């Protein structure tokens, strides 16, 4: 699975970073989130899916 944060939708809520810091972080000098793991390791898939669900802006795109 792959994940991507749409920078145009990201509202800097940080829910993804809180839910799964192993796969998301804030961009340096910004509060926009980015994905740090590509592809997502099998052991993190559940947490990444939860982070996508928690995103209030629906900015996280998941791809098989």
PDB file of N, CA, C, O and CB in Angstrom:
ATOM      1  N   UNK A   1       0.847  -1.178   0.000  1.00  0.00           N
ATOM      2  CA  UNK A   1       0.000   0.000   0.000  1.00  0.00           C
ATOM      3  C   UNK A   1       0.886   1.233   0.000  1.00  0.00           C
ATOM      4  O   UNK A   1       1.980   1.244   0.564  1.00  0.00           O
ATOM      5  CB  UNK A   1      -0.960   0.002   1.217  1.00  0.00           C
ATOM      6  N   UNK A   2       0.384   2.260  -0.644  1.00  0.00           N
ATOM      7  CA  UNK A   2       1.056   3.555  -0.660  1.00  0.00           C
ATOM      8  C   UNK A   2       0.111   4.610  -0.094  1.00  0.00           C
ATOM      9  O   UNK A   2      -1.110   4.476  -0.171  1.00  0.00           O
ATOM     10  CB  UNK A   2       1.511   3.934  -2.102  1.00  0.00           C
ATOM     11  N   UNK A   3       0.687   5.640   0.464  1.00  0.00           N
ATOM     12  CA  UNK A   3      -0.098   6.745   1.007  1.00  0.00           C
ATOM     13  C   UNK A   3       0.496   8.058   0.504  1.00  0.00           C
ATOM     14  O   UNK A   3       1.694   8.161   0.242  1.00  0.00           O
ATOM     15  CB  UNK A   3      -0.126   6.705   2.570  1.00  0.00           C
ATOM     16  N   UNK A   4      -0.366   9.045   0.378  1.00  0.00           N
ATOM     17  CA  UNK A   4       0.047  10.367  -0.079  1.00  0.00           C
ATOM     18  C   UNK A   4      -0.812  11.398   0.650  1.00  0.00           C
ATOM     19  O   UNK A   4      -2.010  11.192   0.840  1.00  0.00           O
ATOM     20  CB  UNK A   4      -0.091  10.507  -1.643  1.00  0.00           C
ATOM     21  N   UNK A   5      -0.199  12.502   1.057  1.00  0.00           N
ATOM     22  CA  UNK A   5      -0.943  13.595   1.674  1.00  0.00           C
ATOM     23  C   UNK A   5      -1.106  14.686   0.622  1.00  0.00           C
ATOM     24  O   UNK A   5      -0.120  15.213   0.107  1.00  0.00           O
ATOM     25  CB  UNK A   5      -0.215  14.140   2.961  1.00  0.00           C
ATOM     26  N   UNK A   6      -2.345  15.021   0.309  1.00  0.00           N
ATOM     27  CA  UNK A   6      -2.628  16.090  -0.652  1.00  0.00           C
ATOM     28  C   UNK A   6      -2.353  17.422   0.039  1.00  0.00           C
ATOM     29  O   UNK A   6      -3.087  17.805   0.950  1.00  0.00           O
ATOM     30  CB  UNK A   6      -4.115  16.017  -1.180  1.00  0.00           C
ATOM     31  N   UNK A   7      -1.300  18.135  -0.382  1.00  0.00           N
ATOM     32  CA  UNK A   7      -0.946  19.386   0.297  1.00  0.00           C
ATOM     33  C   UNK A   7      -1.987  20.487   0.150  1.00  0.00           C
ATOM     34  O   UNK A   7      -2.031  21.409   0.965  1.00  0.00           O
ATOM     35  CB  UNK A   7       0.361  19.882  -0.224  1.00  0.00           C
ATOM     36  N   UNK A   8      -2.820  20.404  -0.872  1.00  0.00           N
ATOM     37  CA  UNK A   8      -3.870  21.406  -1.050  1.00  0.00           C
ATOM     38  C   UNK A   8      -5.036  21.190  -0.088  1.00  0.00           C
ATOM     39  O   UNK A   8      -5.748  22.136   0.253  1.00  0.00           O
ATOM     40  CB  UNK A   8      -4.376  21.380  -2.485  1.00  0.00           C
ATOM     41  N   UNK A   9      -5.230  19.947   0.350  1.00  0.00           N
ATOM     42  CA  UNK A   9      -6.310  19.640   1.293  1.00  0.00           C
ATOM     43  C   UNK A   9      -5.857  19.686   2.745  1.00  0.00           C
ATOM     44  O   UNK A   9      -6.664  19.946   3.638  1.00  0.00           O
ATOM     45  CB  UNK A   9      -6.883  18.277   0.992  1.00  0.00           C
ATOM     46  N   UNK A  10      -4.572  19.437   2.991  1.00  0.00           N
ATOM     47  CA  UNK A  10      -4.062  19.369   4.354  1.00  0.00           C
ATOM     48  C   UNK A  10      -4.275  20.692   5.075  1.00  0.00           C
ATOM     49  O   UNK A  10      -3.841  21.747   4.612  1.00  0.00           O
ATOM     50  CB  UNK A  10      -2.577  18.997   4.355  1.00  0.00           C
ATOM     51  N   UNK A  11      -4.950  20.616   6.216  1.00  0.00           N
ATOM     52  CA  UNK A  11      -5.237  21.816   7.011  1.00  0.00           C
ATOM     53  C   UNK A  11      -4.388  21.882   8.278  1.00  0.00           C
ATOM     54  O   UNK A  11      -4.687  22.648   9.194  1.00  0.00           O
ATOM     55  CB  UNK A  11      -6.714  21.858   7.381  1.00  0.00           C
ATOM     56  N   UNK A  12      -3.354  21.093   8.324  1.00  0.00           N
ATOM     57  CA  UNK A  12      -2.391  21.091   9.425  1.00  0.00           C
ATOM     58  C   UNK A  12      -2.989  20.677  10.773  1.00  0.00           C
ATOM     59  O   UNK A  12      -2.524  21.139  11.815  1.00  0.00           O
ATOM     60  CB  UNK A  12      -1.785  22.455   9.555  1.00  0.00           C
ATOM     61  N   UNK A  13      -3.992  19.831  10.772  1.00  0.00           N
ATOM     62  CA  UNK A  13      -4.590  19.365  12.031  1.00  0.00           C
ATOM     63  C   UNK A  13      -3.623  18.469  12.796  1.00  0.00           C
ATOM     64  O   UNK A  13      -3.624  18.465  14.027  1.00  0.00           O
ATOM     65  CB  UNK A  13      -5.902  18.610  11.759  1.00  0.00           C
ATOM     66  N   UNK A  14      -2.799  17.709  12.076  1.00  0.00           N
ATOM     67  CA  UNK A  14      -1.808  16.866  12.726  1.00  0.00           C
ATOM     68  C   UNK A  14      -2.321  15.546  13.249  1.00  0.00           C
ATOM     69  O   UNK A  14      -1.592  14.844  13.950  1.00  0.00           O
ATOM     70  CB  UNK A  14      -1.210  17.597  13.826  1.00  0.00           C
ATOM     71  N   UNK A  15      -3.549  15.184  12.934  1.00  0.00           N
ATOM     72  CA  UNK A  15      -4.095  13.915  13.422  1.00  0.00           C
ATOM     73  C   UNK A  15      -3.306  12.722  12.892  1.00  0.00           C
ATOM     74  O   UNK A  15      -3.137  11.727  13.597  1.00  0.00           O
ATOM     75  CB  UNK A  15      -5.562  13.784  13.023  1.00  0.00           C
ATOM     76  N   UNK A  16      -2.826  12.814  11.658  1.00  0.00           N
ATOM     77  CA  UNK A  16      -2.057  11.698  11.089  1.00  0.00           C
ATOM     78  C   UNK A  16      -0.722  11.535  11.808  1.00  0.00           C
ATOM     79  O   UNK A  16      -0.284  10.412  12.058  1.00  0.00           O
ATOM     80  CB  UNK A  16      -1.819  11.917   9.580  1.00  0.00           C
ATOM     81  N   UNK A  17      -0.081  12.635  12.137  1.00  0.00           N
ATOM     82  CA  UNK A  17       1.209  12.585  12.830  1.00  0.00           C
ATOM     83  C   UNK A  17       1.025  12.009  14.232  1.00  0.00           C
ATOM     84  O   UNK A  17       1.865  11.245  14.707  1.00  0.00           O
ATOM     85  CB  UNK A  17       1.849  13.995  12.904  1.00  0.00           C
ATOM     86  N   UNK A  18      -0.066  12.373  14.888  1.00  0.00           N
ATOM     87  CA  UNK A  18      -0.352  11.824  16.220  1.00  0.00           C
ATOM     88  C   UNK A  18      -0.688  10.334  16.147  1.00  0.00           C
ATOM     89  O   UNK A  18      -0.240   9.549  16.982  1.00  0.00           O
ATOM     90  CB  UNK A  18      -1.513  12.590  16.874  1.00  0.00           C
ATOM     91  N   UNK A  19      -1.477   9.952  15.146  1.00  0.00           N
ATOM     92  CA  UNK A  19      -1.934   8.559  15.034  1.00  0.00           C
ATOM     93  C   UNK A  19      -0.834   7.608  14.587  1.00  0.00           C
ATOM     94  O   UNK A  19      -0.800   6.452  15.009  1.00  0.00           O
ATOM     95  CB  UNK A  19      -3.088   8.472  14.066  1.00  0.00           C
ATOM     96  N   UNK A  20       0.074   8.094  13.727  1.00  0.00           N
ATOM     97  CA  UNK A  20       1.107   7.204  13.187  1.00  0.00           C
ATOM     98  C   UNK A  20       2.384   7.985  12.879  1.00  0.00           C
ATOM     99  O   UNK A  20       2.694   8.231  11.713  1.00  0.00           O
ATOM    100  CB  UNK A  20       0.599   6.493  11.915  1.00  0.00           C
ATOM    101  N   UNK A  21       3.119   8.371  13.910  1.00  0.00           N
ATOM    102  CA  UNK A  21       4.354   9.126  13.681  1.00  0.00           C
ATOM    103  C   UNK A  21       5.423   8.322  12.945  1.00  0.00           C
ATOM    104  O   UNK A  21       6.399   8.888  12.452  1.00  0.00           O
ATOM    105  CB  UNK A  21       4.908   9.604  14.997  1.00  0.00           C
ATOM    106  N   UNK A  22       5.241   7.004  12.872  1.00  0.00           N
ATOM    107  CA  UNK A  22       6.194   6.169  12.142  1.00  0.00           C
ATOM    108  C   UNK A  22       6.073   6.359  10.629  1.00  0.00           C
ATOM    109  O   UNK A  22       6.997   6.022   9.888  1.00  0.00           O
ATOM    110  CB  UNK A  22       5.982   4.700  12.499  1.00  0.00           C
ATOM    111  N   UNK A  23       4.944   6.895  10.168  1.00  0.00           N
ATOM    112  CA  UNK A  23       4.718   7.046   8.726  1.00  0.00           C
ATOM    113  C   UNK A  23       4.412   8.473   8.287  1.00  0.00           C
ATOM    114  O   UNK A  23       4.450   8.768   7.093  1.00  0.00           O
ATOM    115  CB  UNK A  23       3.596   6.161   8.306  1.00  0.00           C
ATOM    116  N   UNK A  24       4.108   9.369   9.239  1.00  0.00           N
ATOM    117  CA  UNK A  24       3.782  10.759   8.895  1.00  0.00           C
ATOM    118  C   UNK A  24       4.620  11.708   9.732  1.00  0.00           C
ATOM    119  O   UNK A  24       4.964  11.408  10.874  1.00  0.00           O
ATOM    120  CB  UNK A  24       2.276  11.045   9.107  1.00  0.00           C
ATOM    121  N   UNK A  25       4.940  12.840   9.161  1.00  0.00           N
ATOM    122  CA  UNK A  25       5.615  13.909   9.898  1.00  0.00           C
ATOM    123  C   UNK A  25       5.224  15.232   9.265  1.00  0.00           C
ATOM    124  O   UNK A  25       4.665  15.271   8.169  1.00  0.00           O
ATOM    125  CB  UNK A  25       7.174  13.719   9.895  1.00  0.00           C
ATOM    126  N   UNK A  26       5.526  16.317   9.971  1.00  0.00           N
ATOM    127  CA  UNK A  26       5.298  17.647   9.411  1.00  0.00           C
ATOM    128  C   UNK A  26       6.467  18.021   8.525  1.00  0.00           C
ATOM    129  O   UNK A  26       7.615  17.697   8.829  1.00  0.00           O
ATOM    130  CB  UNK A  26       5.102  18.699  10.529  1.00  0.00           C
ATOM    131  N   UNK A  27       6.176  18.703   7.429  1.00  0.00           N
ATOM    132  CA  UNK A  27       7.240  19.211   6.566  1.00  0.00           C
ATOM    133  C   UNK A  27       8.028  20.271   7.318  1.00  0.00           C
ATOM    134  O   UNK A  27       7.454  21.048   8.082  1.00  0.00           O
ATOM    135  CB  UNK A  27       6.661  19.789   5.245  1.00  0.00           C
ATOM    136  N   UNK A  28       9.315  20.308   7.113  1.00  0.00           N
ATOM    137  CA  UNK A  28      10.156  21.288   7.787  1.00  0.00           C
ATOM    138  C   UNK A  28       9.724  22.700   7.390  1.00  0.00           C
ATOM    139  O   UNK A  28       9.572  23.005   6.207  1.00  0.00           O
ATOM    140  CB  UNK A  28      11.649  21.057   7.446  1.00  0.00           C
ATOM    141  N   UNK A  29       9.531  23.549   8.388  1.00  0.00           N
ATOM    142  CA  UNK A  29       9.124  24.930   8.149  1.00  0.00           C
ATOM    143  C   UNK A  29       7.647  25.080   7.838  1.00  0.00           C
ATOM    144  O   UNK A  29       7.204  26.152   7.426  1.00  0.00           O
ATOM    145  CB  UNK A  29       9.920  25.501   7.030  1.00  0.00           C
ATOM    146  N   UNK A  30       6.873  24.003   8.032  1.00  0.00           N
ATOM    147  CA  UNK A  30       5.451  24.020   7.712  1.00  0.00           C
ATOM    148  C   UNK A  30       4.727  23.098   8.678  1.00  0.00           C
ATOM    149  O   UNK A  30       5.344  22.264   9.340  1.00  0.00           O
ATOM    150  CB  UNK A  30       5.198  23.592   6.237  1.00  0.00           C
ATOM    151  N   UNK A  31       3.435  23.252   8.751  1.00  0.00           N
ATOM    152  CA  UNK A  31       2.628  22.322   9.544  1.00  0.00           C
ATOM    153  C   UNK A  31       1.876  21.354   8.639  1.00  0.00           C
ATOM    154  O   UNK A  31       1.000  20.622   9.100  1.00  0.00           O
ATOM    155  CB  UNK A  31       1.637  23.091  10.435  1.00  0.00           C
ATOM    156  N   UNK A  32       2.214  21.348   7.355  1.00  0.00           N
ATOM    157  CA  UNK A  32       1.619  20.381   6.430  1.00  0.00           C
ATOM    158  C   UNK A  32       2.277  19.030   6.669  1.00  0.00           C
ATOM    159  O   UNK A  32       3.475  18.953   6.942  1.00  0.00           O
ATOM    160  CB  UNK A  32       1.788  20.835   4.934  1.00  0.00           C
ATOM    161  N   UNK A  33       1.496  17.980   6.565  1.00  0.00           N
ATOM    162  CA  UNK A  33       2.008  16.634   6.798  1.00  0.00           C
ATOM    163  C   UNK A  33       2.545  16.033   5.501  1.00  0.00           C
ATOM    164  O   UNK A  33       2.178  16.443   4.400  1.00  0.00           O
ATOM    165  CB  UNK A  33       0.911  15.735   7.390  1.00  0.00           C
ATOM    166  N   UNK A  34       3.420  15.053   5.670  1.00  0.00           N
ATOM    167  CA  UNK A  34       3.944  14.289   4.553  1.00  0.00           C
ATOM    168  C   UNK A  34       4.142  12.848   4.995  1.00  0.00           C
ATOM    169  O   UNK A  34       4.208  12.555   6.189  1.00  0.00           O
ATOM    170  CB  UNK A  34       5.269  14.898   4.031  1.00  0.00           C
ATOM    171  N   UNK A  35       4.235  11.959   4.029  1.00  0.00           N
ATOM    172  CA  UNK A  35       4.448  10.534   4.298  1.00  0.00           C
ATOM    173  C   UNK A  35       5.947  10.260   4.299  1.00  0.00           C
ATOM    174  O   UNK A  35       6.667  10.724   3.415  1.00  0.00           O
ATOM    175  CB  UNK A  35       3.716   9.638   3.239  1.00  0.00           C
ATOM    176  N   UNK A  36       6.412   9.514   5.278  1.00  0.00           N
ATOM    177  CA  UNK A  36       7.841   9.218   5.387  1.00  0.00           C
ATOM    178  C   UNK A  36       8.196   7.805   4.951  1.00  0.00           C
ATOM    179  O   UNK A  36       9.377   7.474   4.852  1.00  0.00           O
ATOM    180  CB  UNK A  36       8.297   9.428   6.800  1.00  0.00           C
ATOM    181  N   UNK A  37       7.206   6.968   4.690  1.00  0.00           N
ATOM    182  CA  UNK A  37       7.454   5.569   4.316  1.00  0.00           C
ATOM    183  C   UNK A  37       6.744   5.280   2.997  1.00  0.00           C
ATOM    184  O   UNK A  37       5.538   5.497   2.880  1.00  0.00           O
ATOM    185  CB  UNK A  37       6.968   4.586   5.438  1.00  0.00           C
ATOM    186  N   UNK A  38       7.485   4.791   2.006  1.00  0.00           N
ATOM    187  CA  UNK A  38       6.889   4.450   0.721  1.00  0.00           C
ATOM    188  C   UNK A  38       7.592   3.241   0.142  1.00  0.00           C
ATOM    189  O   UNK A  38       8.775   3.319  -0.191  1.00  0.00           O
ATOM    190  CB  UNK A  38       6.961   5.638  -0.254  1.00  0.00           C
ATOM    191  N   UNK A  39       6.904   2.144   0.017  1.00  0.00           N
ATOM    192  CA  UNK A  39       5.522   1.875   0.404  1.00  0.00           C
ATOM    193  C   UNK A  39       5.382   1.715   1.916  1.00  0.00           C
ATOM    194  O   UNK A  39       6.369   1.641   2.647  1.00  0.00           O
ATOM    195  CB  UNK A  39       5.015   0.622  -0.301  1.00  0.00           C
ATOM    196  N   UNK A  40       4.149   1.664   2.355  1.00  0.00           N
ATOM    197  CA  UNK A  40       3.867   1.496   3.781  1.00  0.00           C
ATOM    198  C   UNK A  40       4.168   0.047   4.167  1.00  0.00           C
ATOM    199  O   UNK A  40       3.646  -0.874   3.538  1.00  0.00           O
ATOM    200  CB  UNK A  40       2.377   1.870   4.114  1.00  0.00           C
ATOM    201  N   UNK A  41       4.994  -0.172   5.181  1.00  0.00           N
ATOM    202  CA  UNK A  41       5.285  -1.534   5.626  1.00  0.00           C
ATOM    203  C   UNK A  41       4.015  -2.231   6.144  1.00  0.00           C
ATOM    204  O   UNK A  41       3.144  -1.577   6.718  1.00  0.00           O
ATOM    205  CB  UNK A  41       6.368  -1.514   6.724  1.00  0.00           C
ATOM    206  N   UNK A  42       3.911  -3.523   5.948  1.00  0.00           N
ATOM    207  CA  UNK A  42       2.715  -4.252   6.398  1.00  0.00           C
ATOM    208  C   UNK A  42       2.353  -4.011   7.866  1.00  0.00           C
ATOM    209  O   UNK A  42       1.171  -3.952   8.204  1.00  0.00           O
ATOM    210  CB  UNK A  42       2.918  -5.725   6.182  1.00  0.00           C
ATOM    211  N   UNK A  43       3.334  -3.875   8.726  1.00  0.00           N
ATOM    212  CA  UNK A  43       3.073  -3.667  10.148  1.00  0.00           C
ATOM    213  C   UNK A  43       2.473  -2.310  10.478  1.00  0.00           C
ATOM    214  O   UNK A  43       1.974  -2.118  11.587  1.00  0.00           O
ATOM    215  CB  UNK A  43       4.334  -3.835  10.910  1.00  0.00           C
ATOM    216  N   UNK A  44       2.508  -1.371   9.551  1.00  0.00           N
ATOM    217  CA  UNK A  44       1.958  -0.031   9.792  1.00  0.00           C
ATOM    218  C   UNK A  44       0.650   0.228   9.047  1.00  0.00           C
ATOM    219  O   UNK A  44       0.039   1.283   9.217  1.00  0.00           O
ATOM    220  CB  UNK A  44       2.970   1.013   9.393  1.00  0.00           C
ATOM    221  N   UNK A  45       0.225  -0.709   8.238  1.00  0.00           N
ATOM    222  CA  UNK A  45      -0.959  -0.473   7.398  1.00  0.00           C
ATOM    223  C   UNK A  45      -2.198  -0.099   8.212  1.00  0.00           C
ATOM    224  O   UNK A  45      -2.930   0.820   7.843  1.00  0.00           O
ATOM    225  CB  UNK A  45      -1.256  -1.708   6.569  1.00  0.00           C
ATOM    226  N   UNK A  46      -2.429  -0.799   9.302  1.00  0.00           N
ATOM    227  CA  UNK A  46      -3.614  -0.513  10.118  1.00  0.00           C
ATOM    228  C   UNK A  46      -3.550   0.901  10.697  1.00  0.00           C
ATOM    229  O   UNK A  46      -4.548   1.621  10.684  1.00  0.00           O
ATOM    230  CB  UNK A  46      -3.747  -1.544  11.255  1.00  0.00           C
ATOM    231  N   UNK A  47      -2.384   1.300  11.205  1.00  0.00           N
ATOM    232  CA  UNK A  47      -2.242   2.640  11.781  1.00  0.00           C
ATOM    233  C   UNK A  47      -2.374   3.726  10.715  1.00  0.00           C
ATOM    234  O   UNK A  47      -2.938   4.787  10.983  1.00  0.00           O
ATOM    235  CB  UNK A  47      -0.894   2.770  12.490  1.00  0.00           C
ATOM    236  N   UNK A  48      -1.864   3.475   9.516  1.00  0.00           N
ATOM    237  CA  UNK A  48      -1.965   4.456   8.426  1.00  0.00           C
ATOM    238  C   UNK A  48      -3.424   4.595   7.988  1.00  0.00           C
ATOM    239  O   UNK A  48      -3.885   5.703   7.714  1.00  0.00           O
ATOM    240  CB  UNK A  48      -1.072   4.037   7.219  1.00  0.00           C
ATOM    241  N   UNK A  49      -4.144   3.487   7.921  1.00  0.00           N
ATOM    242  CA  UNK A  49      -5.568   3.547   7.579  1.00  0.00           C
ATOM    243  C   UNK A  49      -6.346   4.322   8.641  1.00  0.00           C
ATOM    244  O   UNK A  49      -7.248   5.096   8.319  1.00  0.00           O
ATOM    245  CB  UNK A  49      -6.147   2.127   7.426  1.00  0.00           C
ATOM    246  N   UNK A  50      -5.995   4.110   9.899  1.00  0.00           N
ATOM    247  CA  UNK A  50      -6.645   4.853  10.979  1.00  0.00           C
ATOM    248  C   UNK A  50      -6.339   6.340  10.856  1.00  0.00           C
ATOM    249  O   UNK A  50      -7.226   7.172  11.045  1.00  0.00           O
ATOM    250  CB  UNK A  50      -6.190   4.324  12.356  1.00  0.00           C
ATOM    251  N   UNK A  51      -5.093   6.682  10.542  1.00  0.00           N
ATOM    252  CA  UNK A  51      -4.714   8.084  10.373  1.00  0.00           C
ATOM    253  C   UNK A  51      -5.510   8.726   9.241  1.00  0.00           C
ATOM    254  O   UNK A  51      -5.947   9.871   9.361  1.00  0.00           O
ATOM    255  CB  UNK A  51      -3.208   8.205  10.096  1.00  0.00           C
ATOM    256  N   UNK A  52      -5.701   7.994   8.144  1.00  0.00           N
ATOM    257  CA  UNK A  52      -6.485   8.520   7.020  1.00  0.00           C
ATOM    258  C   UNK A  52      -7.927   8.767   7.436  1.00  0.00           C
ATOM    259  O   UNK A  52      -8.538   9.751   7.018  1.00  0.00           O
ATOM    260  CB  UNK A  52      -6.439   7.551   5.827  1.00  0.00           C
ATOM    261  N   UNK A  53      -8.469   7.877   8.256  1.00  0.00           N
ATOM    262  CA  UNK A  53      -9.841   8.034   8.738  1.00  0.00           C
ATOM    263  C   UNK A  53      -9.971   9.237   9.668  1.00  0.00           C
ATOM    264  O   UNK A  53     -10.995   9.922   9.662  1.00  0.00           O
ATOM    265  CB  UNK A  53     -10.297   6.766   9.459  1.00  0.00           C
ATOM    266  N   UNK A  54      -8.947   9.493  10.460  1.00  0.00           N
ATOM    267  CA  UNK A  54      -8.982  10.602  11.424  1.00  0.00           C
ATOM    268  C   UNK A  54      -8.769  11.968  10.785  1.00  0.00           C
ATOM    269  O   UNK A  54      -9.103  12.985  11.394  1.00  0.00           O
ATOM    270  CB  UNK A  54      -7.936  10.385  12.483  1.00  0.00           C
ATOM    271  N   UNK A  55      -8.226  12.018   9.584  1.00  0.00           N
ATOM    272  CA  UNK A  55      -7.924  13.299   8.938  1.00  0.00           C
ATOM    273  C   UNK A  55      -9.224  14.077   8.667  1.00  0.00           C
ATOM    274  O   UNK A  55     -10.060  13.618   7.889  1.00  0.00           O
ATOM    275  CB  UNK A  55      -7.141  13.070   7.612  1.00  0.00           C
ATOM    276  N   UNK A  56      -9.402  15.247   9.298  1.00  0.00           N
ATOM    277  CA  UNK A  56     -10.646  15.997   9.117  1.00  0.00           C
ATOM    278  C   UNK A  56     -10.796  16.584   7.708  1.00  0.00           C
ATOM    279  O   UNK A  56     -11.903  16.935   7.300  1.00  0.00           O
ATOM    280  CB  UNK A  56     -10.717  17.112  10.134  1.00  0.00           C
ATOM    281  N   UNK A  57      -9.694  16.690   6.968  1.00  0.00           N
ATOM    282  CA  UNK A  57      -9.751  17.265   5.618  1.00  0.00           C
ATOM    283  C   UNK A  57      -9.747  16.193   4.535  1.00  0.00           C
ATOM    284  O   UNK A  57      -9.775  16.518   3.348  1.00  0.00           O
ATOM    285  CB  UNK A  57      -8.579  18.209   5.402  1.00  0.00           C
ATOM    286  N   UNK A  58      -9.713  14.915   4.928  1.00  0.00           N
ATOM    287  CA  UNK A  58      -9.619  13.820   3.964  1.00  0.00           C
ATOM    288  C   UNK A  58      -8.450  14.032   2.996  1.00  0.00           C
ATOM    289  O   UNK A  58      -8.575  13.799   1.793  1.00  0.00           O
ATOM    290  CB  UNK A  58     -10.934  13.687   3.184  1.00  0.00           C
ATOM    291  N   UNK A  59      -7.331  14.471   3.532  1.00  0.00           N
ATOM    292  CA  UNK A  59      -6.162  14.786   2.709  1.00  0.00           C
ATOM    293  C   UNK A  59      -5.262  13.592   2.443  1.00  0.00           C
ATOM    294  O   UNK A  59      -4.341  13.683   1.631  1.00  0.00           O
ATOM    295  CB  UNK A  59      -5.364  15.859   3.365  1.00  0.00           C
ATOM    296  N   UNK A  60      -5.513  12.474   3.113  1.00  0.00           N
ATOM    297  CA  UNK A  60      -4.658  11.303   2.940  1.00  0.00           C
ATOM    298  C   UNK A  60      -5.267  10.369   1.906  1.00  0.00           C
ATOM    299  O   UNK A  60      -6.395   9.900   2.056  1.00  0.00           O
ATOM    300  CB  UNK A  60      -4.455  10.566   4.283  1.00  0.00           C
ATOM    301  N   UNK A  61      -4.500  10.108   0.854  1.00  0.00           N
ATOM    302  CA  UNK A  61      -4.947   9.238  -0.228  1.00  0.00           C
ATOM    303  C   UNK A  61      -4.207   7.910  -0.091  1.00  0.00           C
ATOM    304  O   UNK A  61      -2.978   7.878  -0.034  1.00  0.00           O
ATOM    305  CB  UNK A  61      -4.695   9.894  -1.638  1.00  0.00           C
ATOM    306  N   UNK A  62      -4.966   6.818  -0.038  1.00  0.00           N
ATOM    307  CA  UNK A  62      -4.389   5.480   0.072  1.00  0.00           C
ATOM    308  C   UNK A  62      -4.541   4.772  -1.268  1.00  0.00           C
ATOM    309  O   UNK A  62      -5.593   4.833  -1.903  1.00  0.00           O
ATOM    310  CB  UNK A  62      -5.068   4.662   1.215  1.00  0.00           C
ATOM    311  N   UNK A  63      -3.463   4.094  -1.687  1.00  0.00           N
ATOM    312  CA  UNK A  63      -3.487   3.352  -2.944  1.00  0.00           C
ATOM    313  C   UNK A  63      -2.976   1.939  -2.678  1.00  0.00           C
ATOM    314  O   UNK A  63      -2.044   1.742  -1.899  1.00  0.00           O
ATOM    315  CB  UNK A  63      -2.626   4.065  -4.041  1.00  0.00           C
ATOM    316  N   UNK A  64      -3.597   0.959  -3.334  1.00  0.00           N
ATOM    317  CA  UNK A  64      -3.152  -0.430  -3.139  1.00  0.00           C
ATOM    318  C   UNK A  64      -1.731  -0.661  -3.620  1.00  0.00           C
ATOM    319  O   UNK A  64      -1.220  -1.776  -3.521  1.00  0.00           O
ATOM    320  CB  UNK A  64      -4.082  -1.381  -3.857  1.00  0.00           C
TER     321      UNK A  64
END
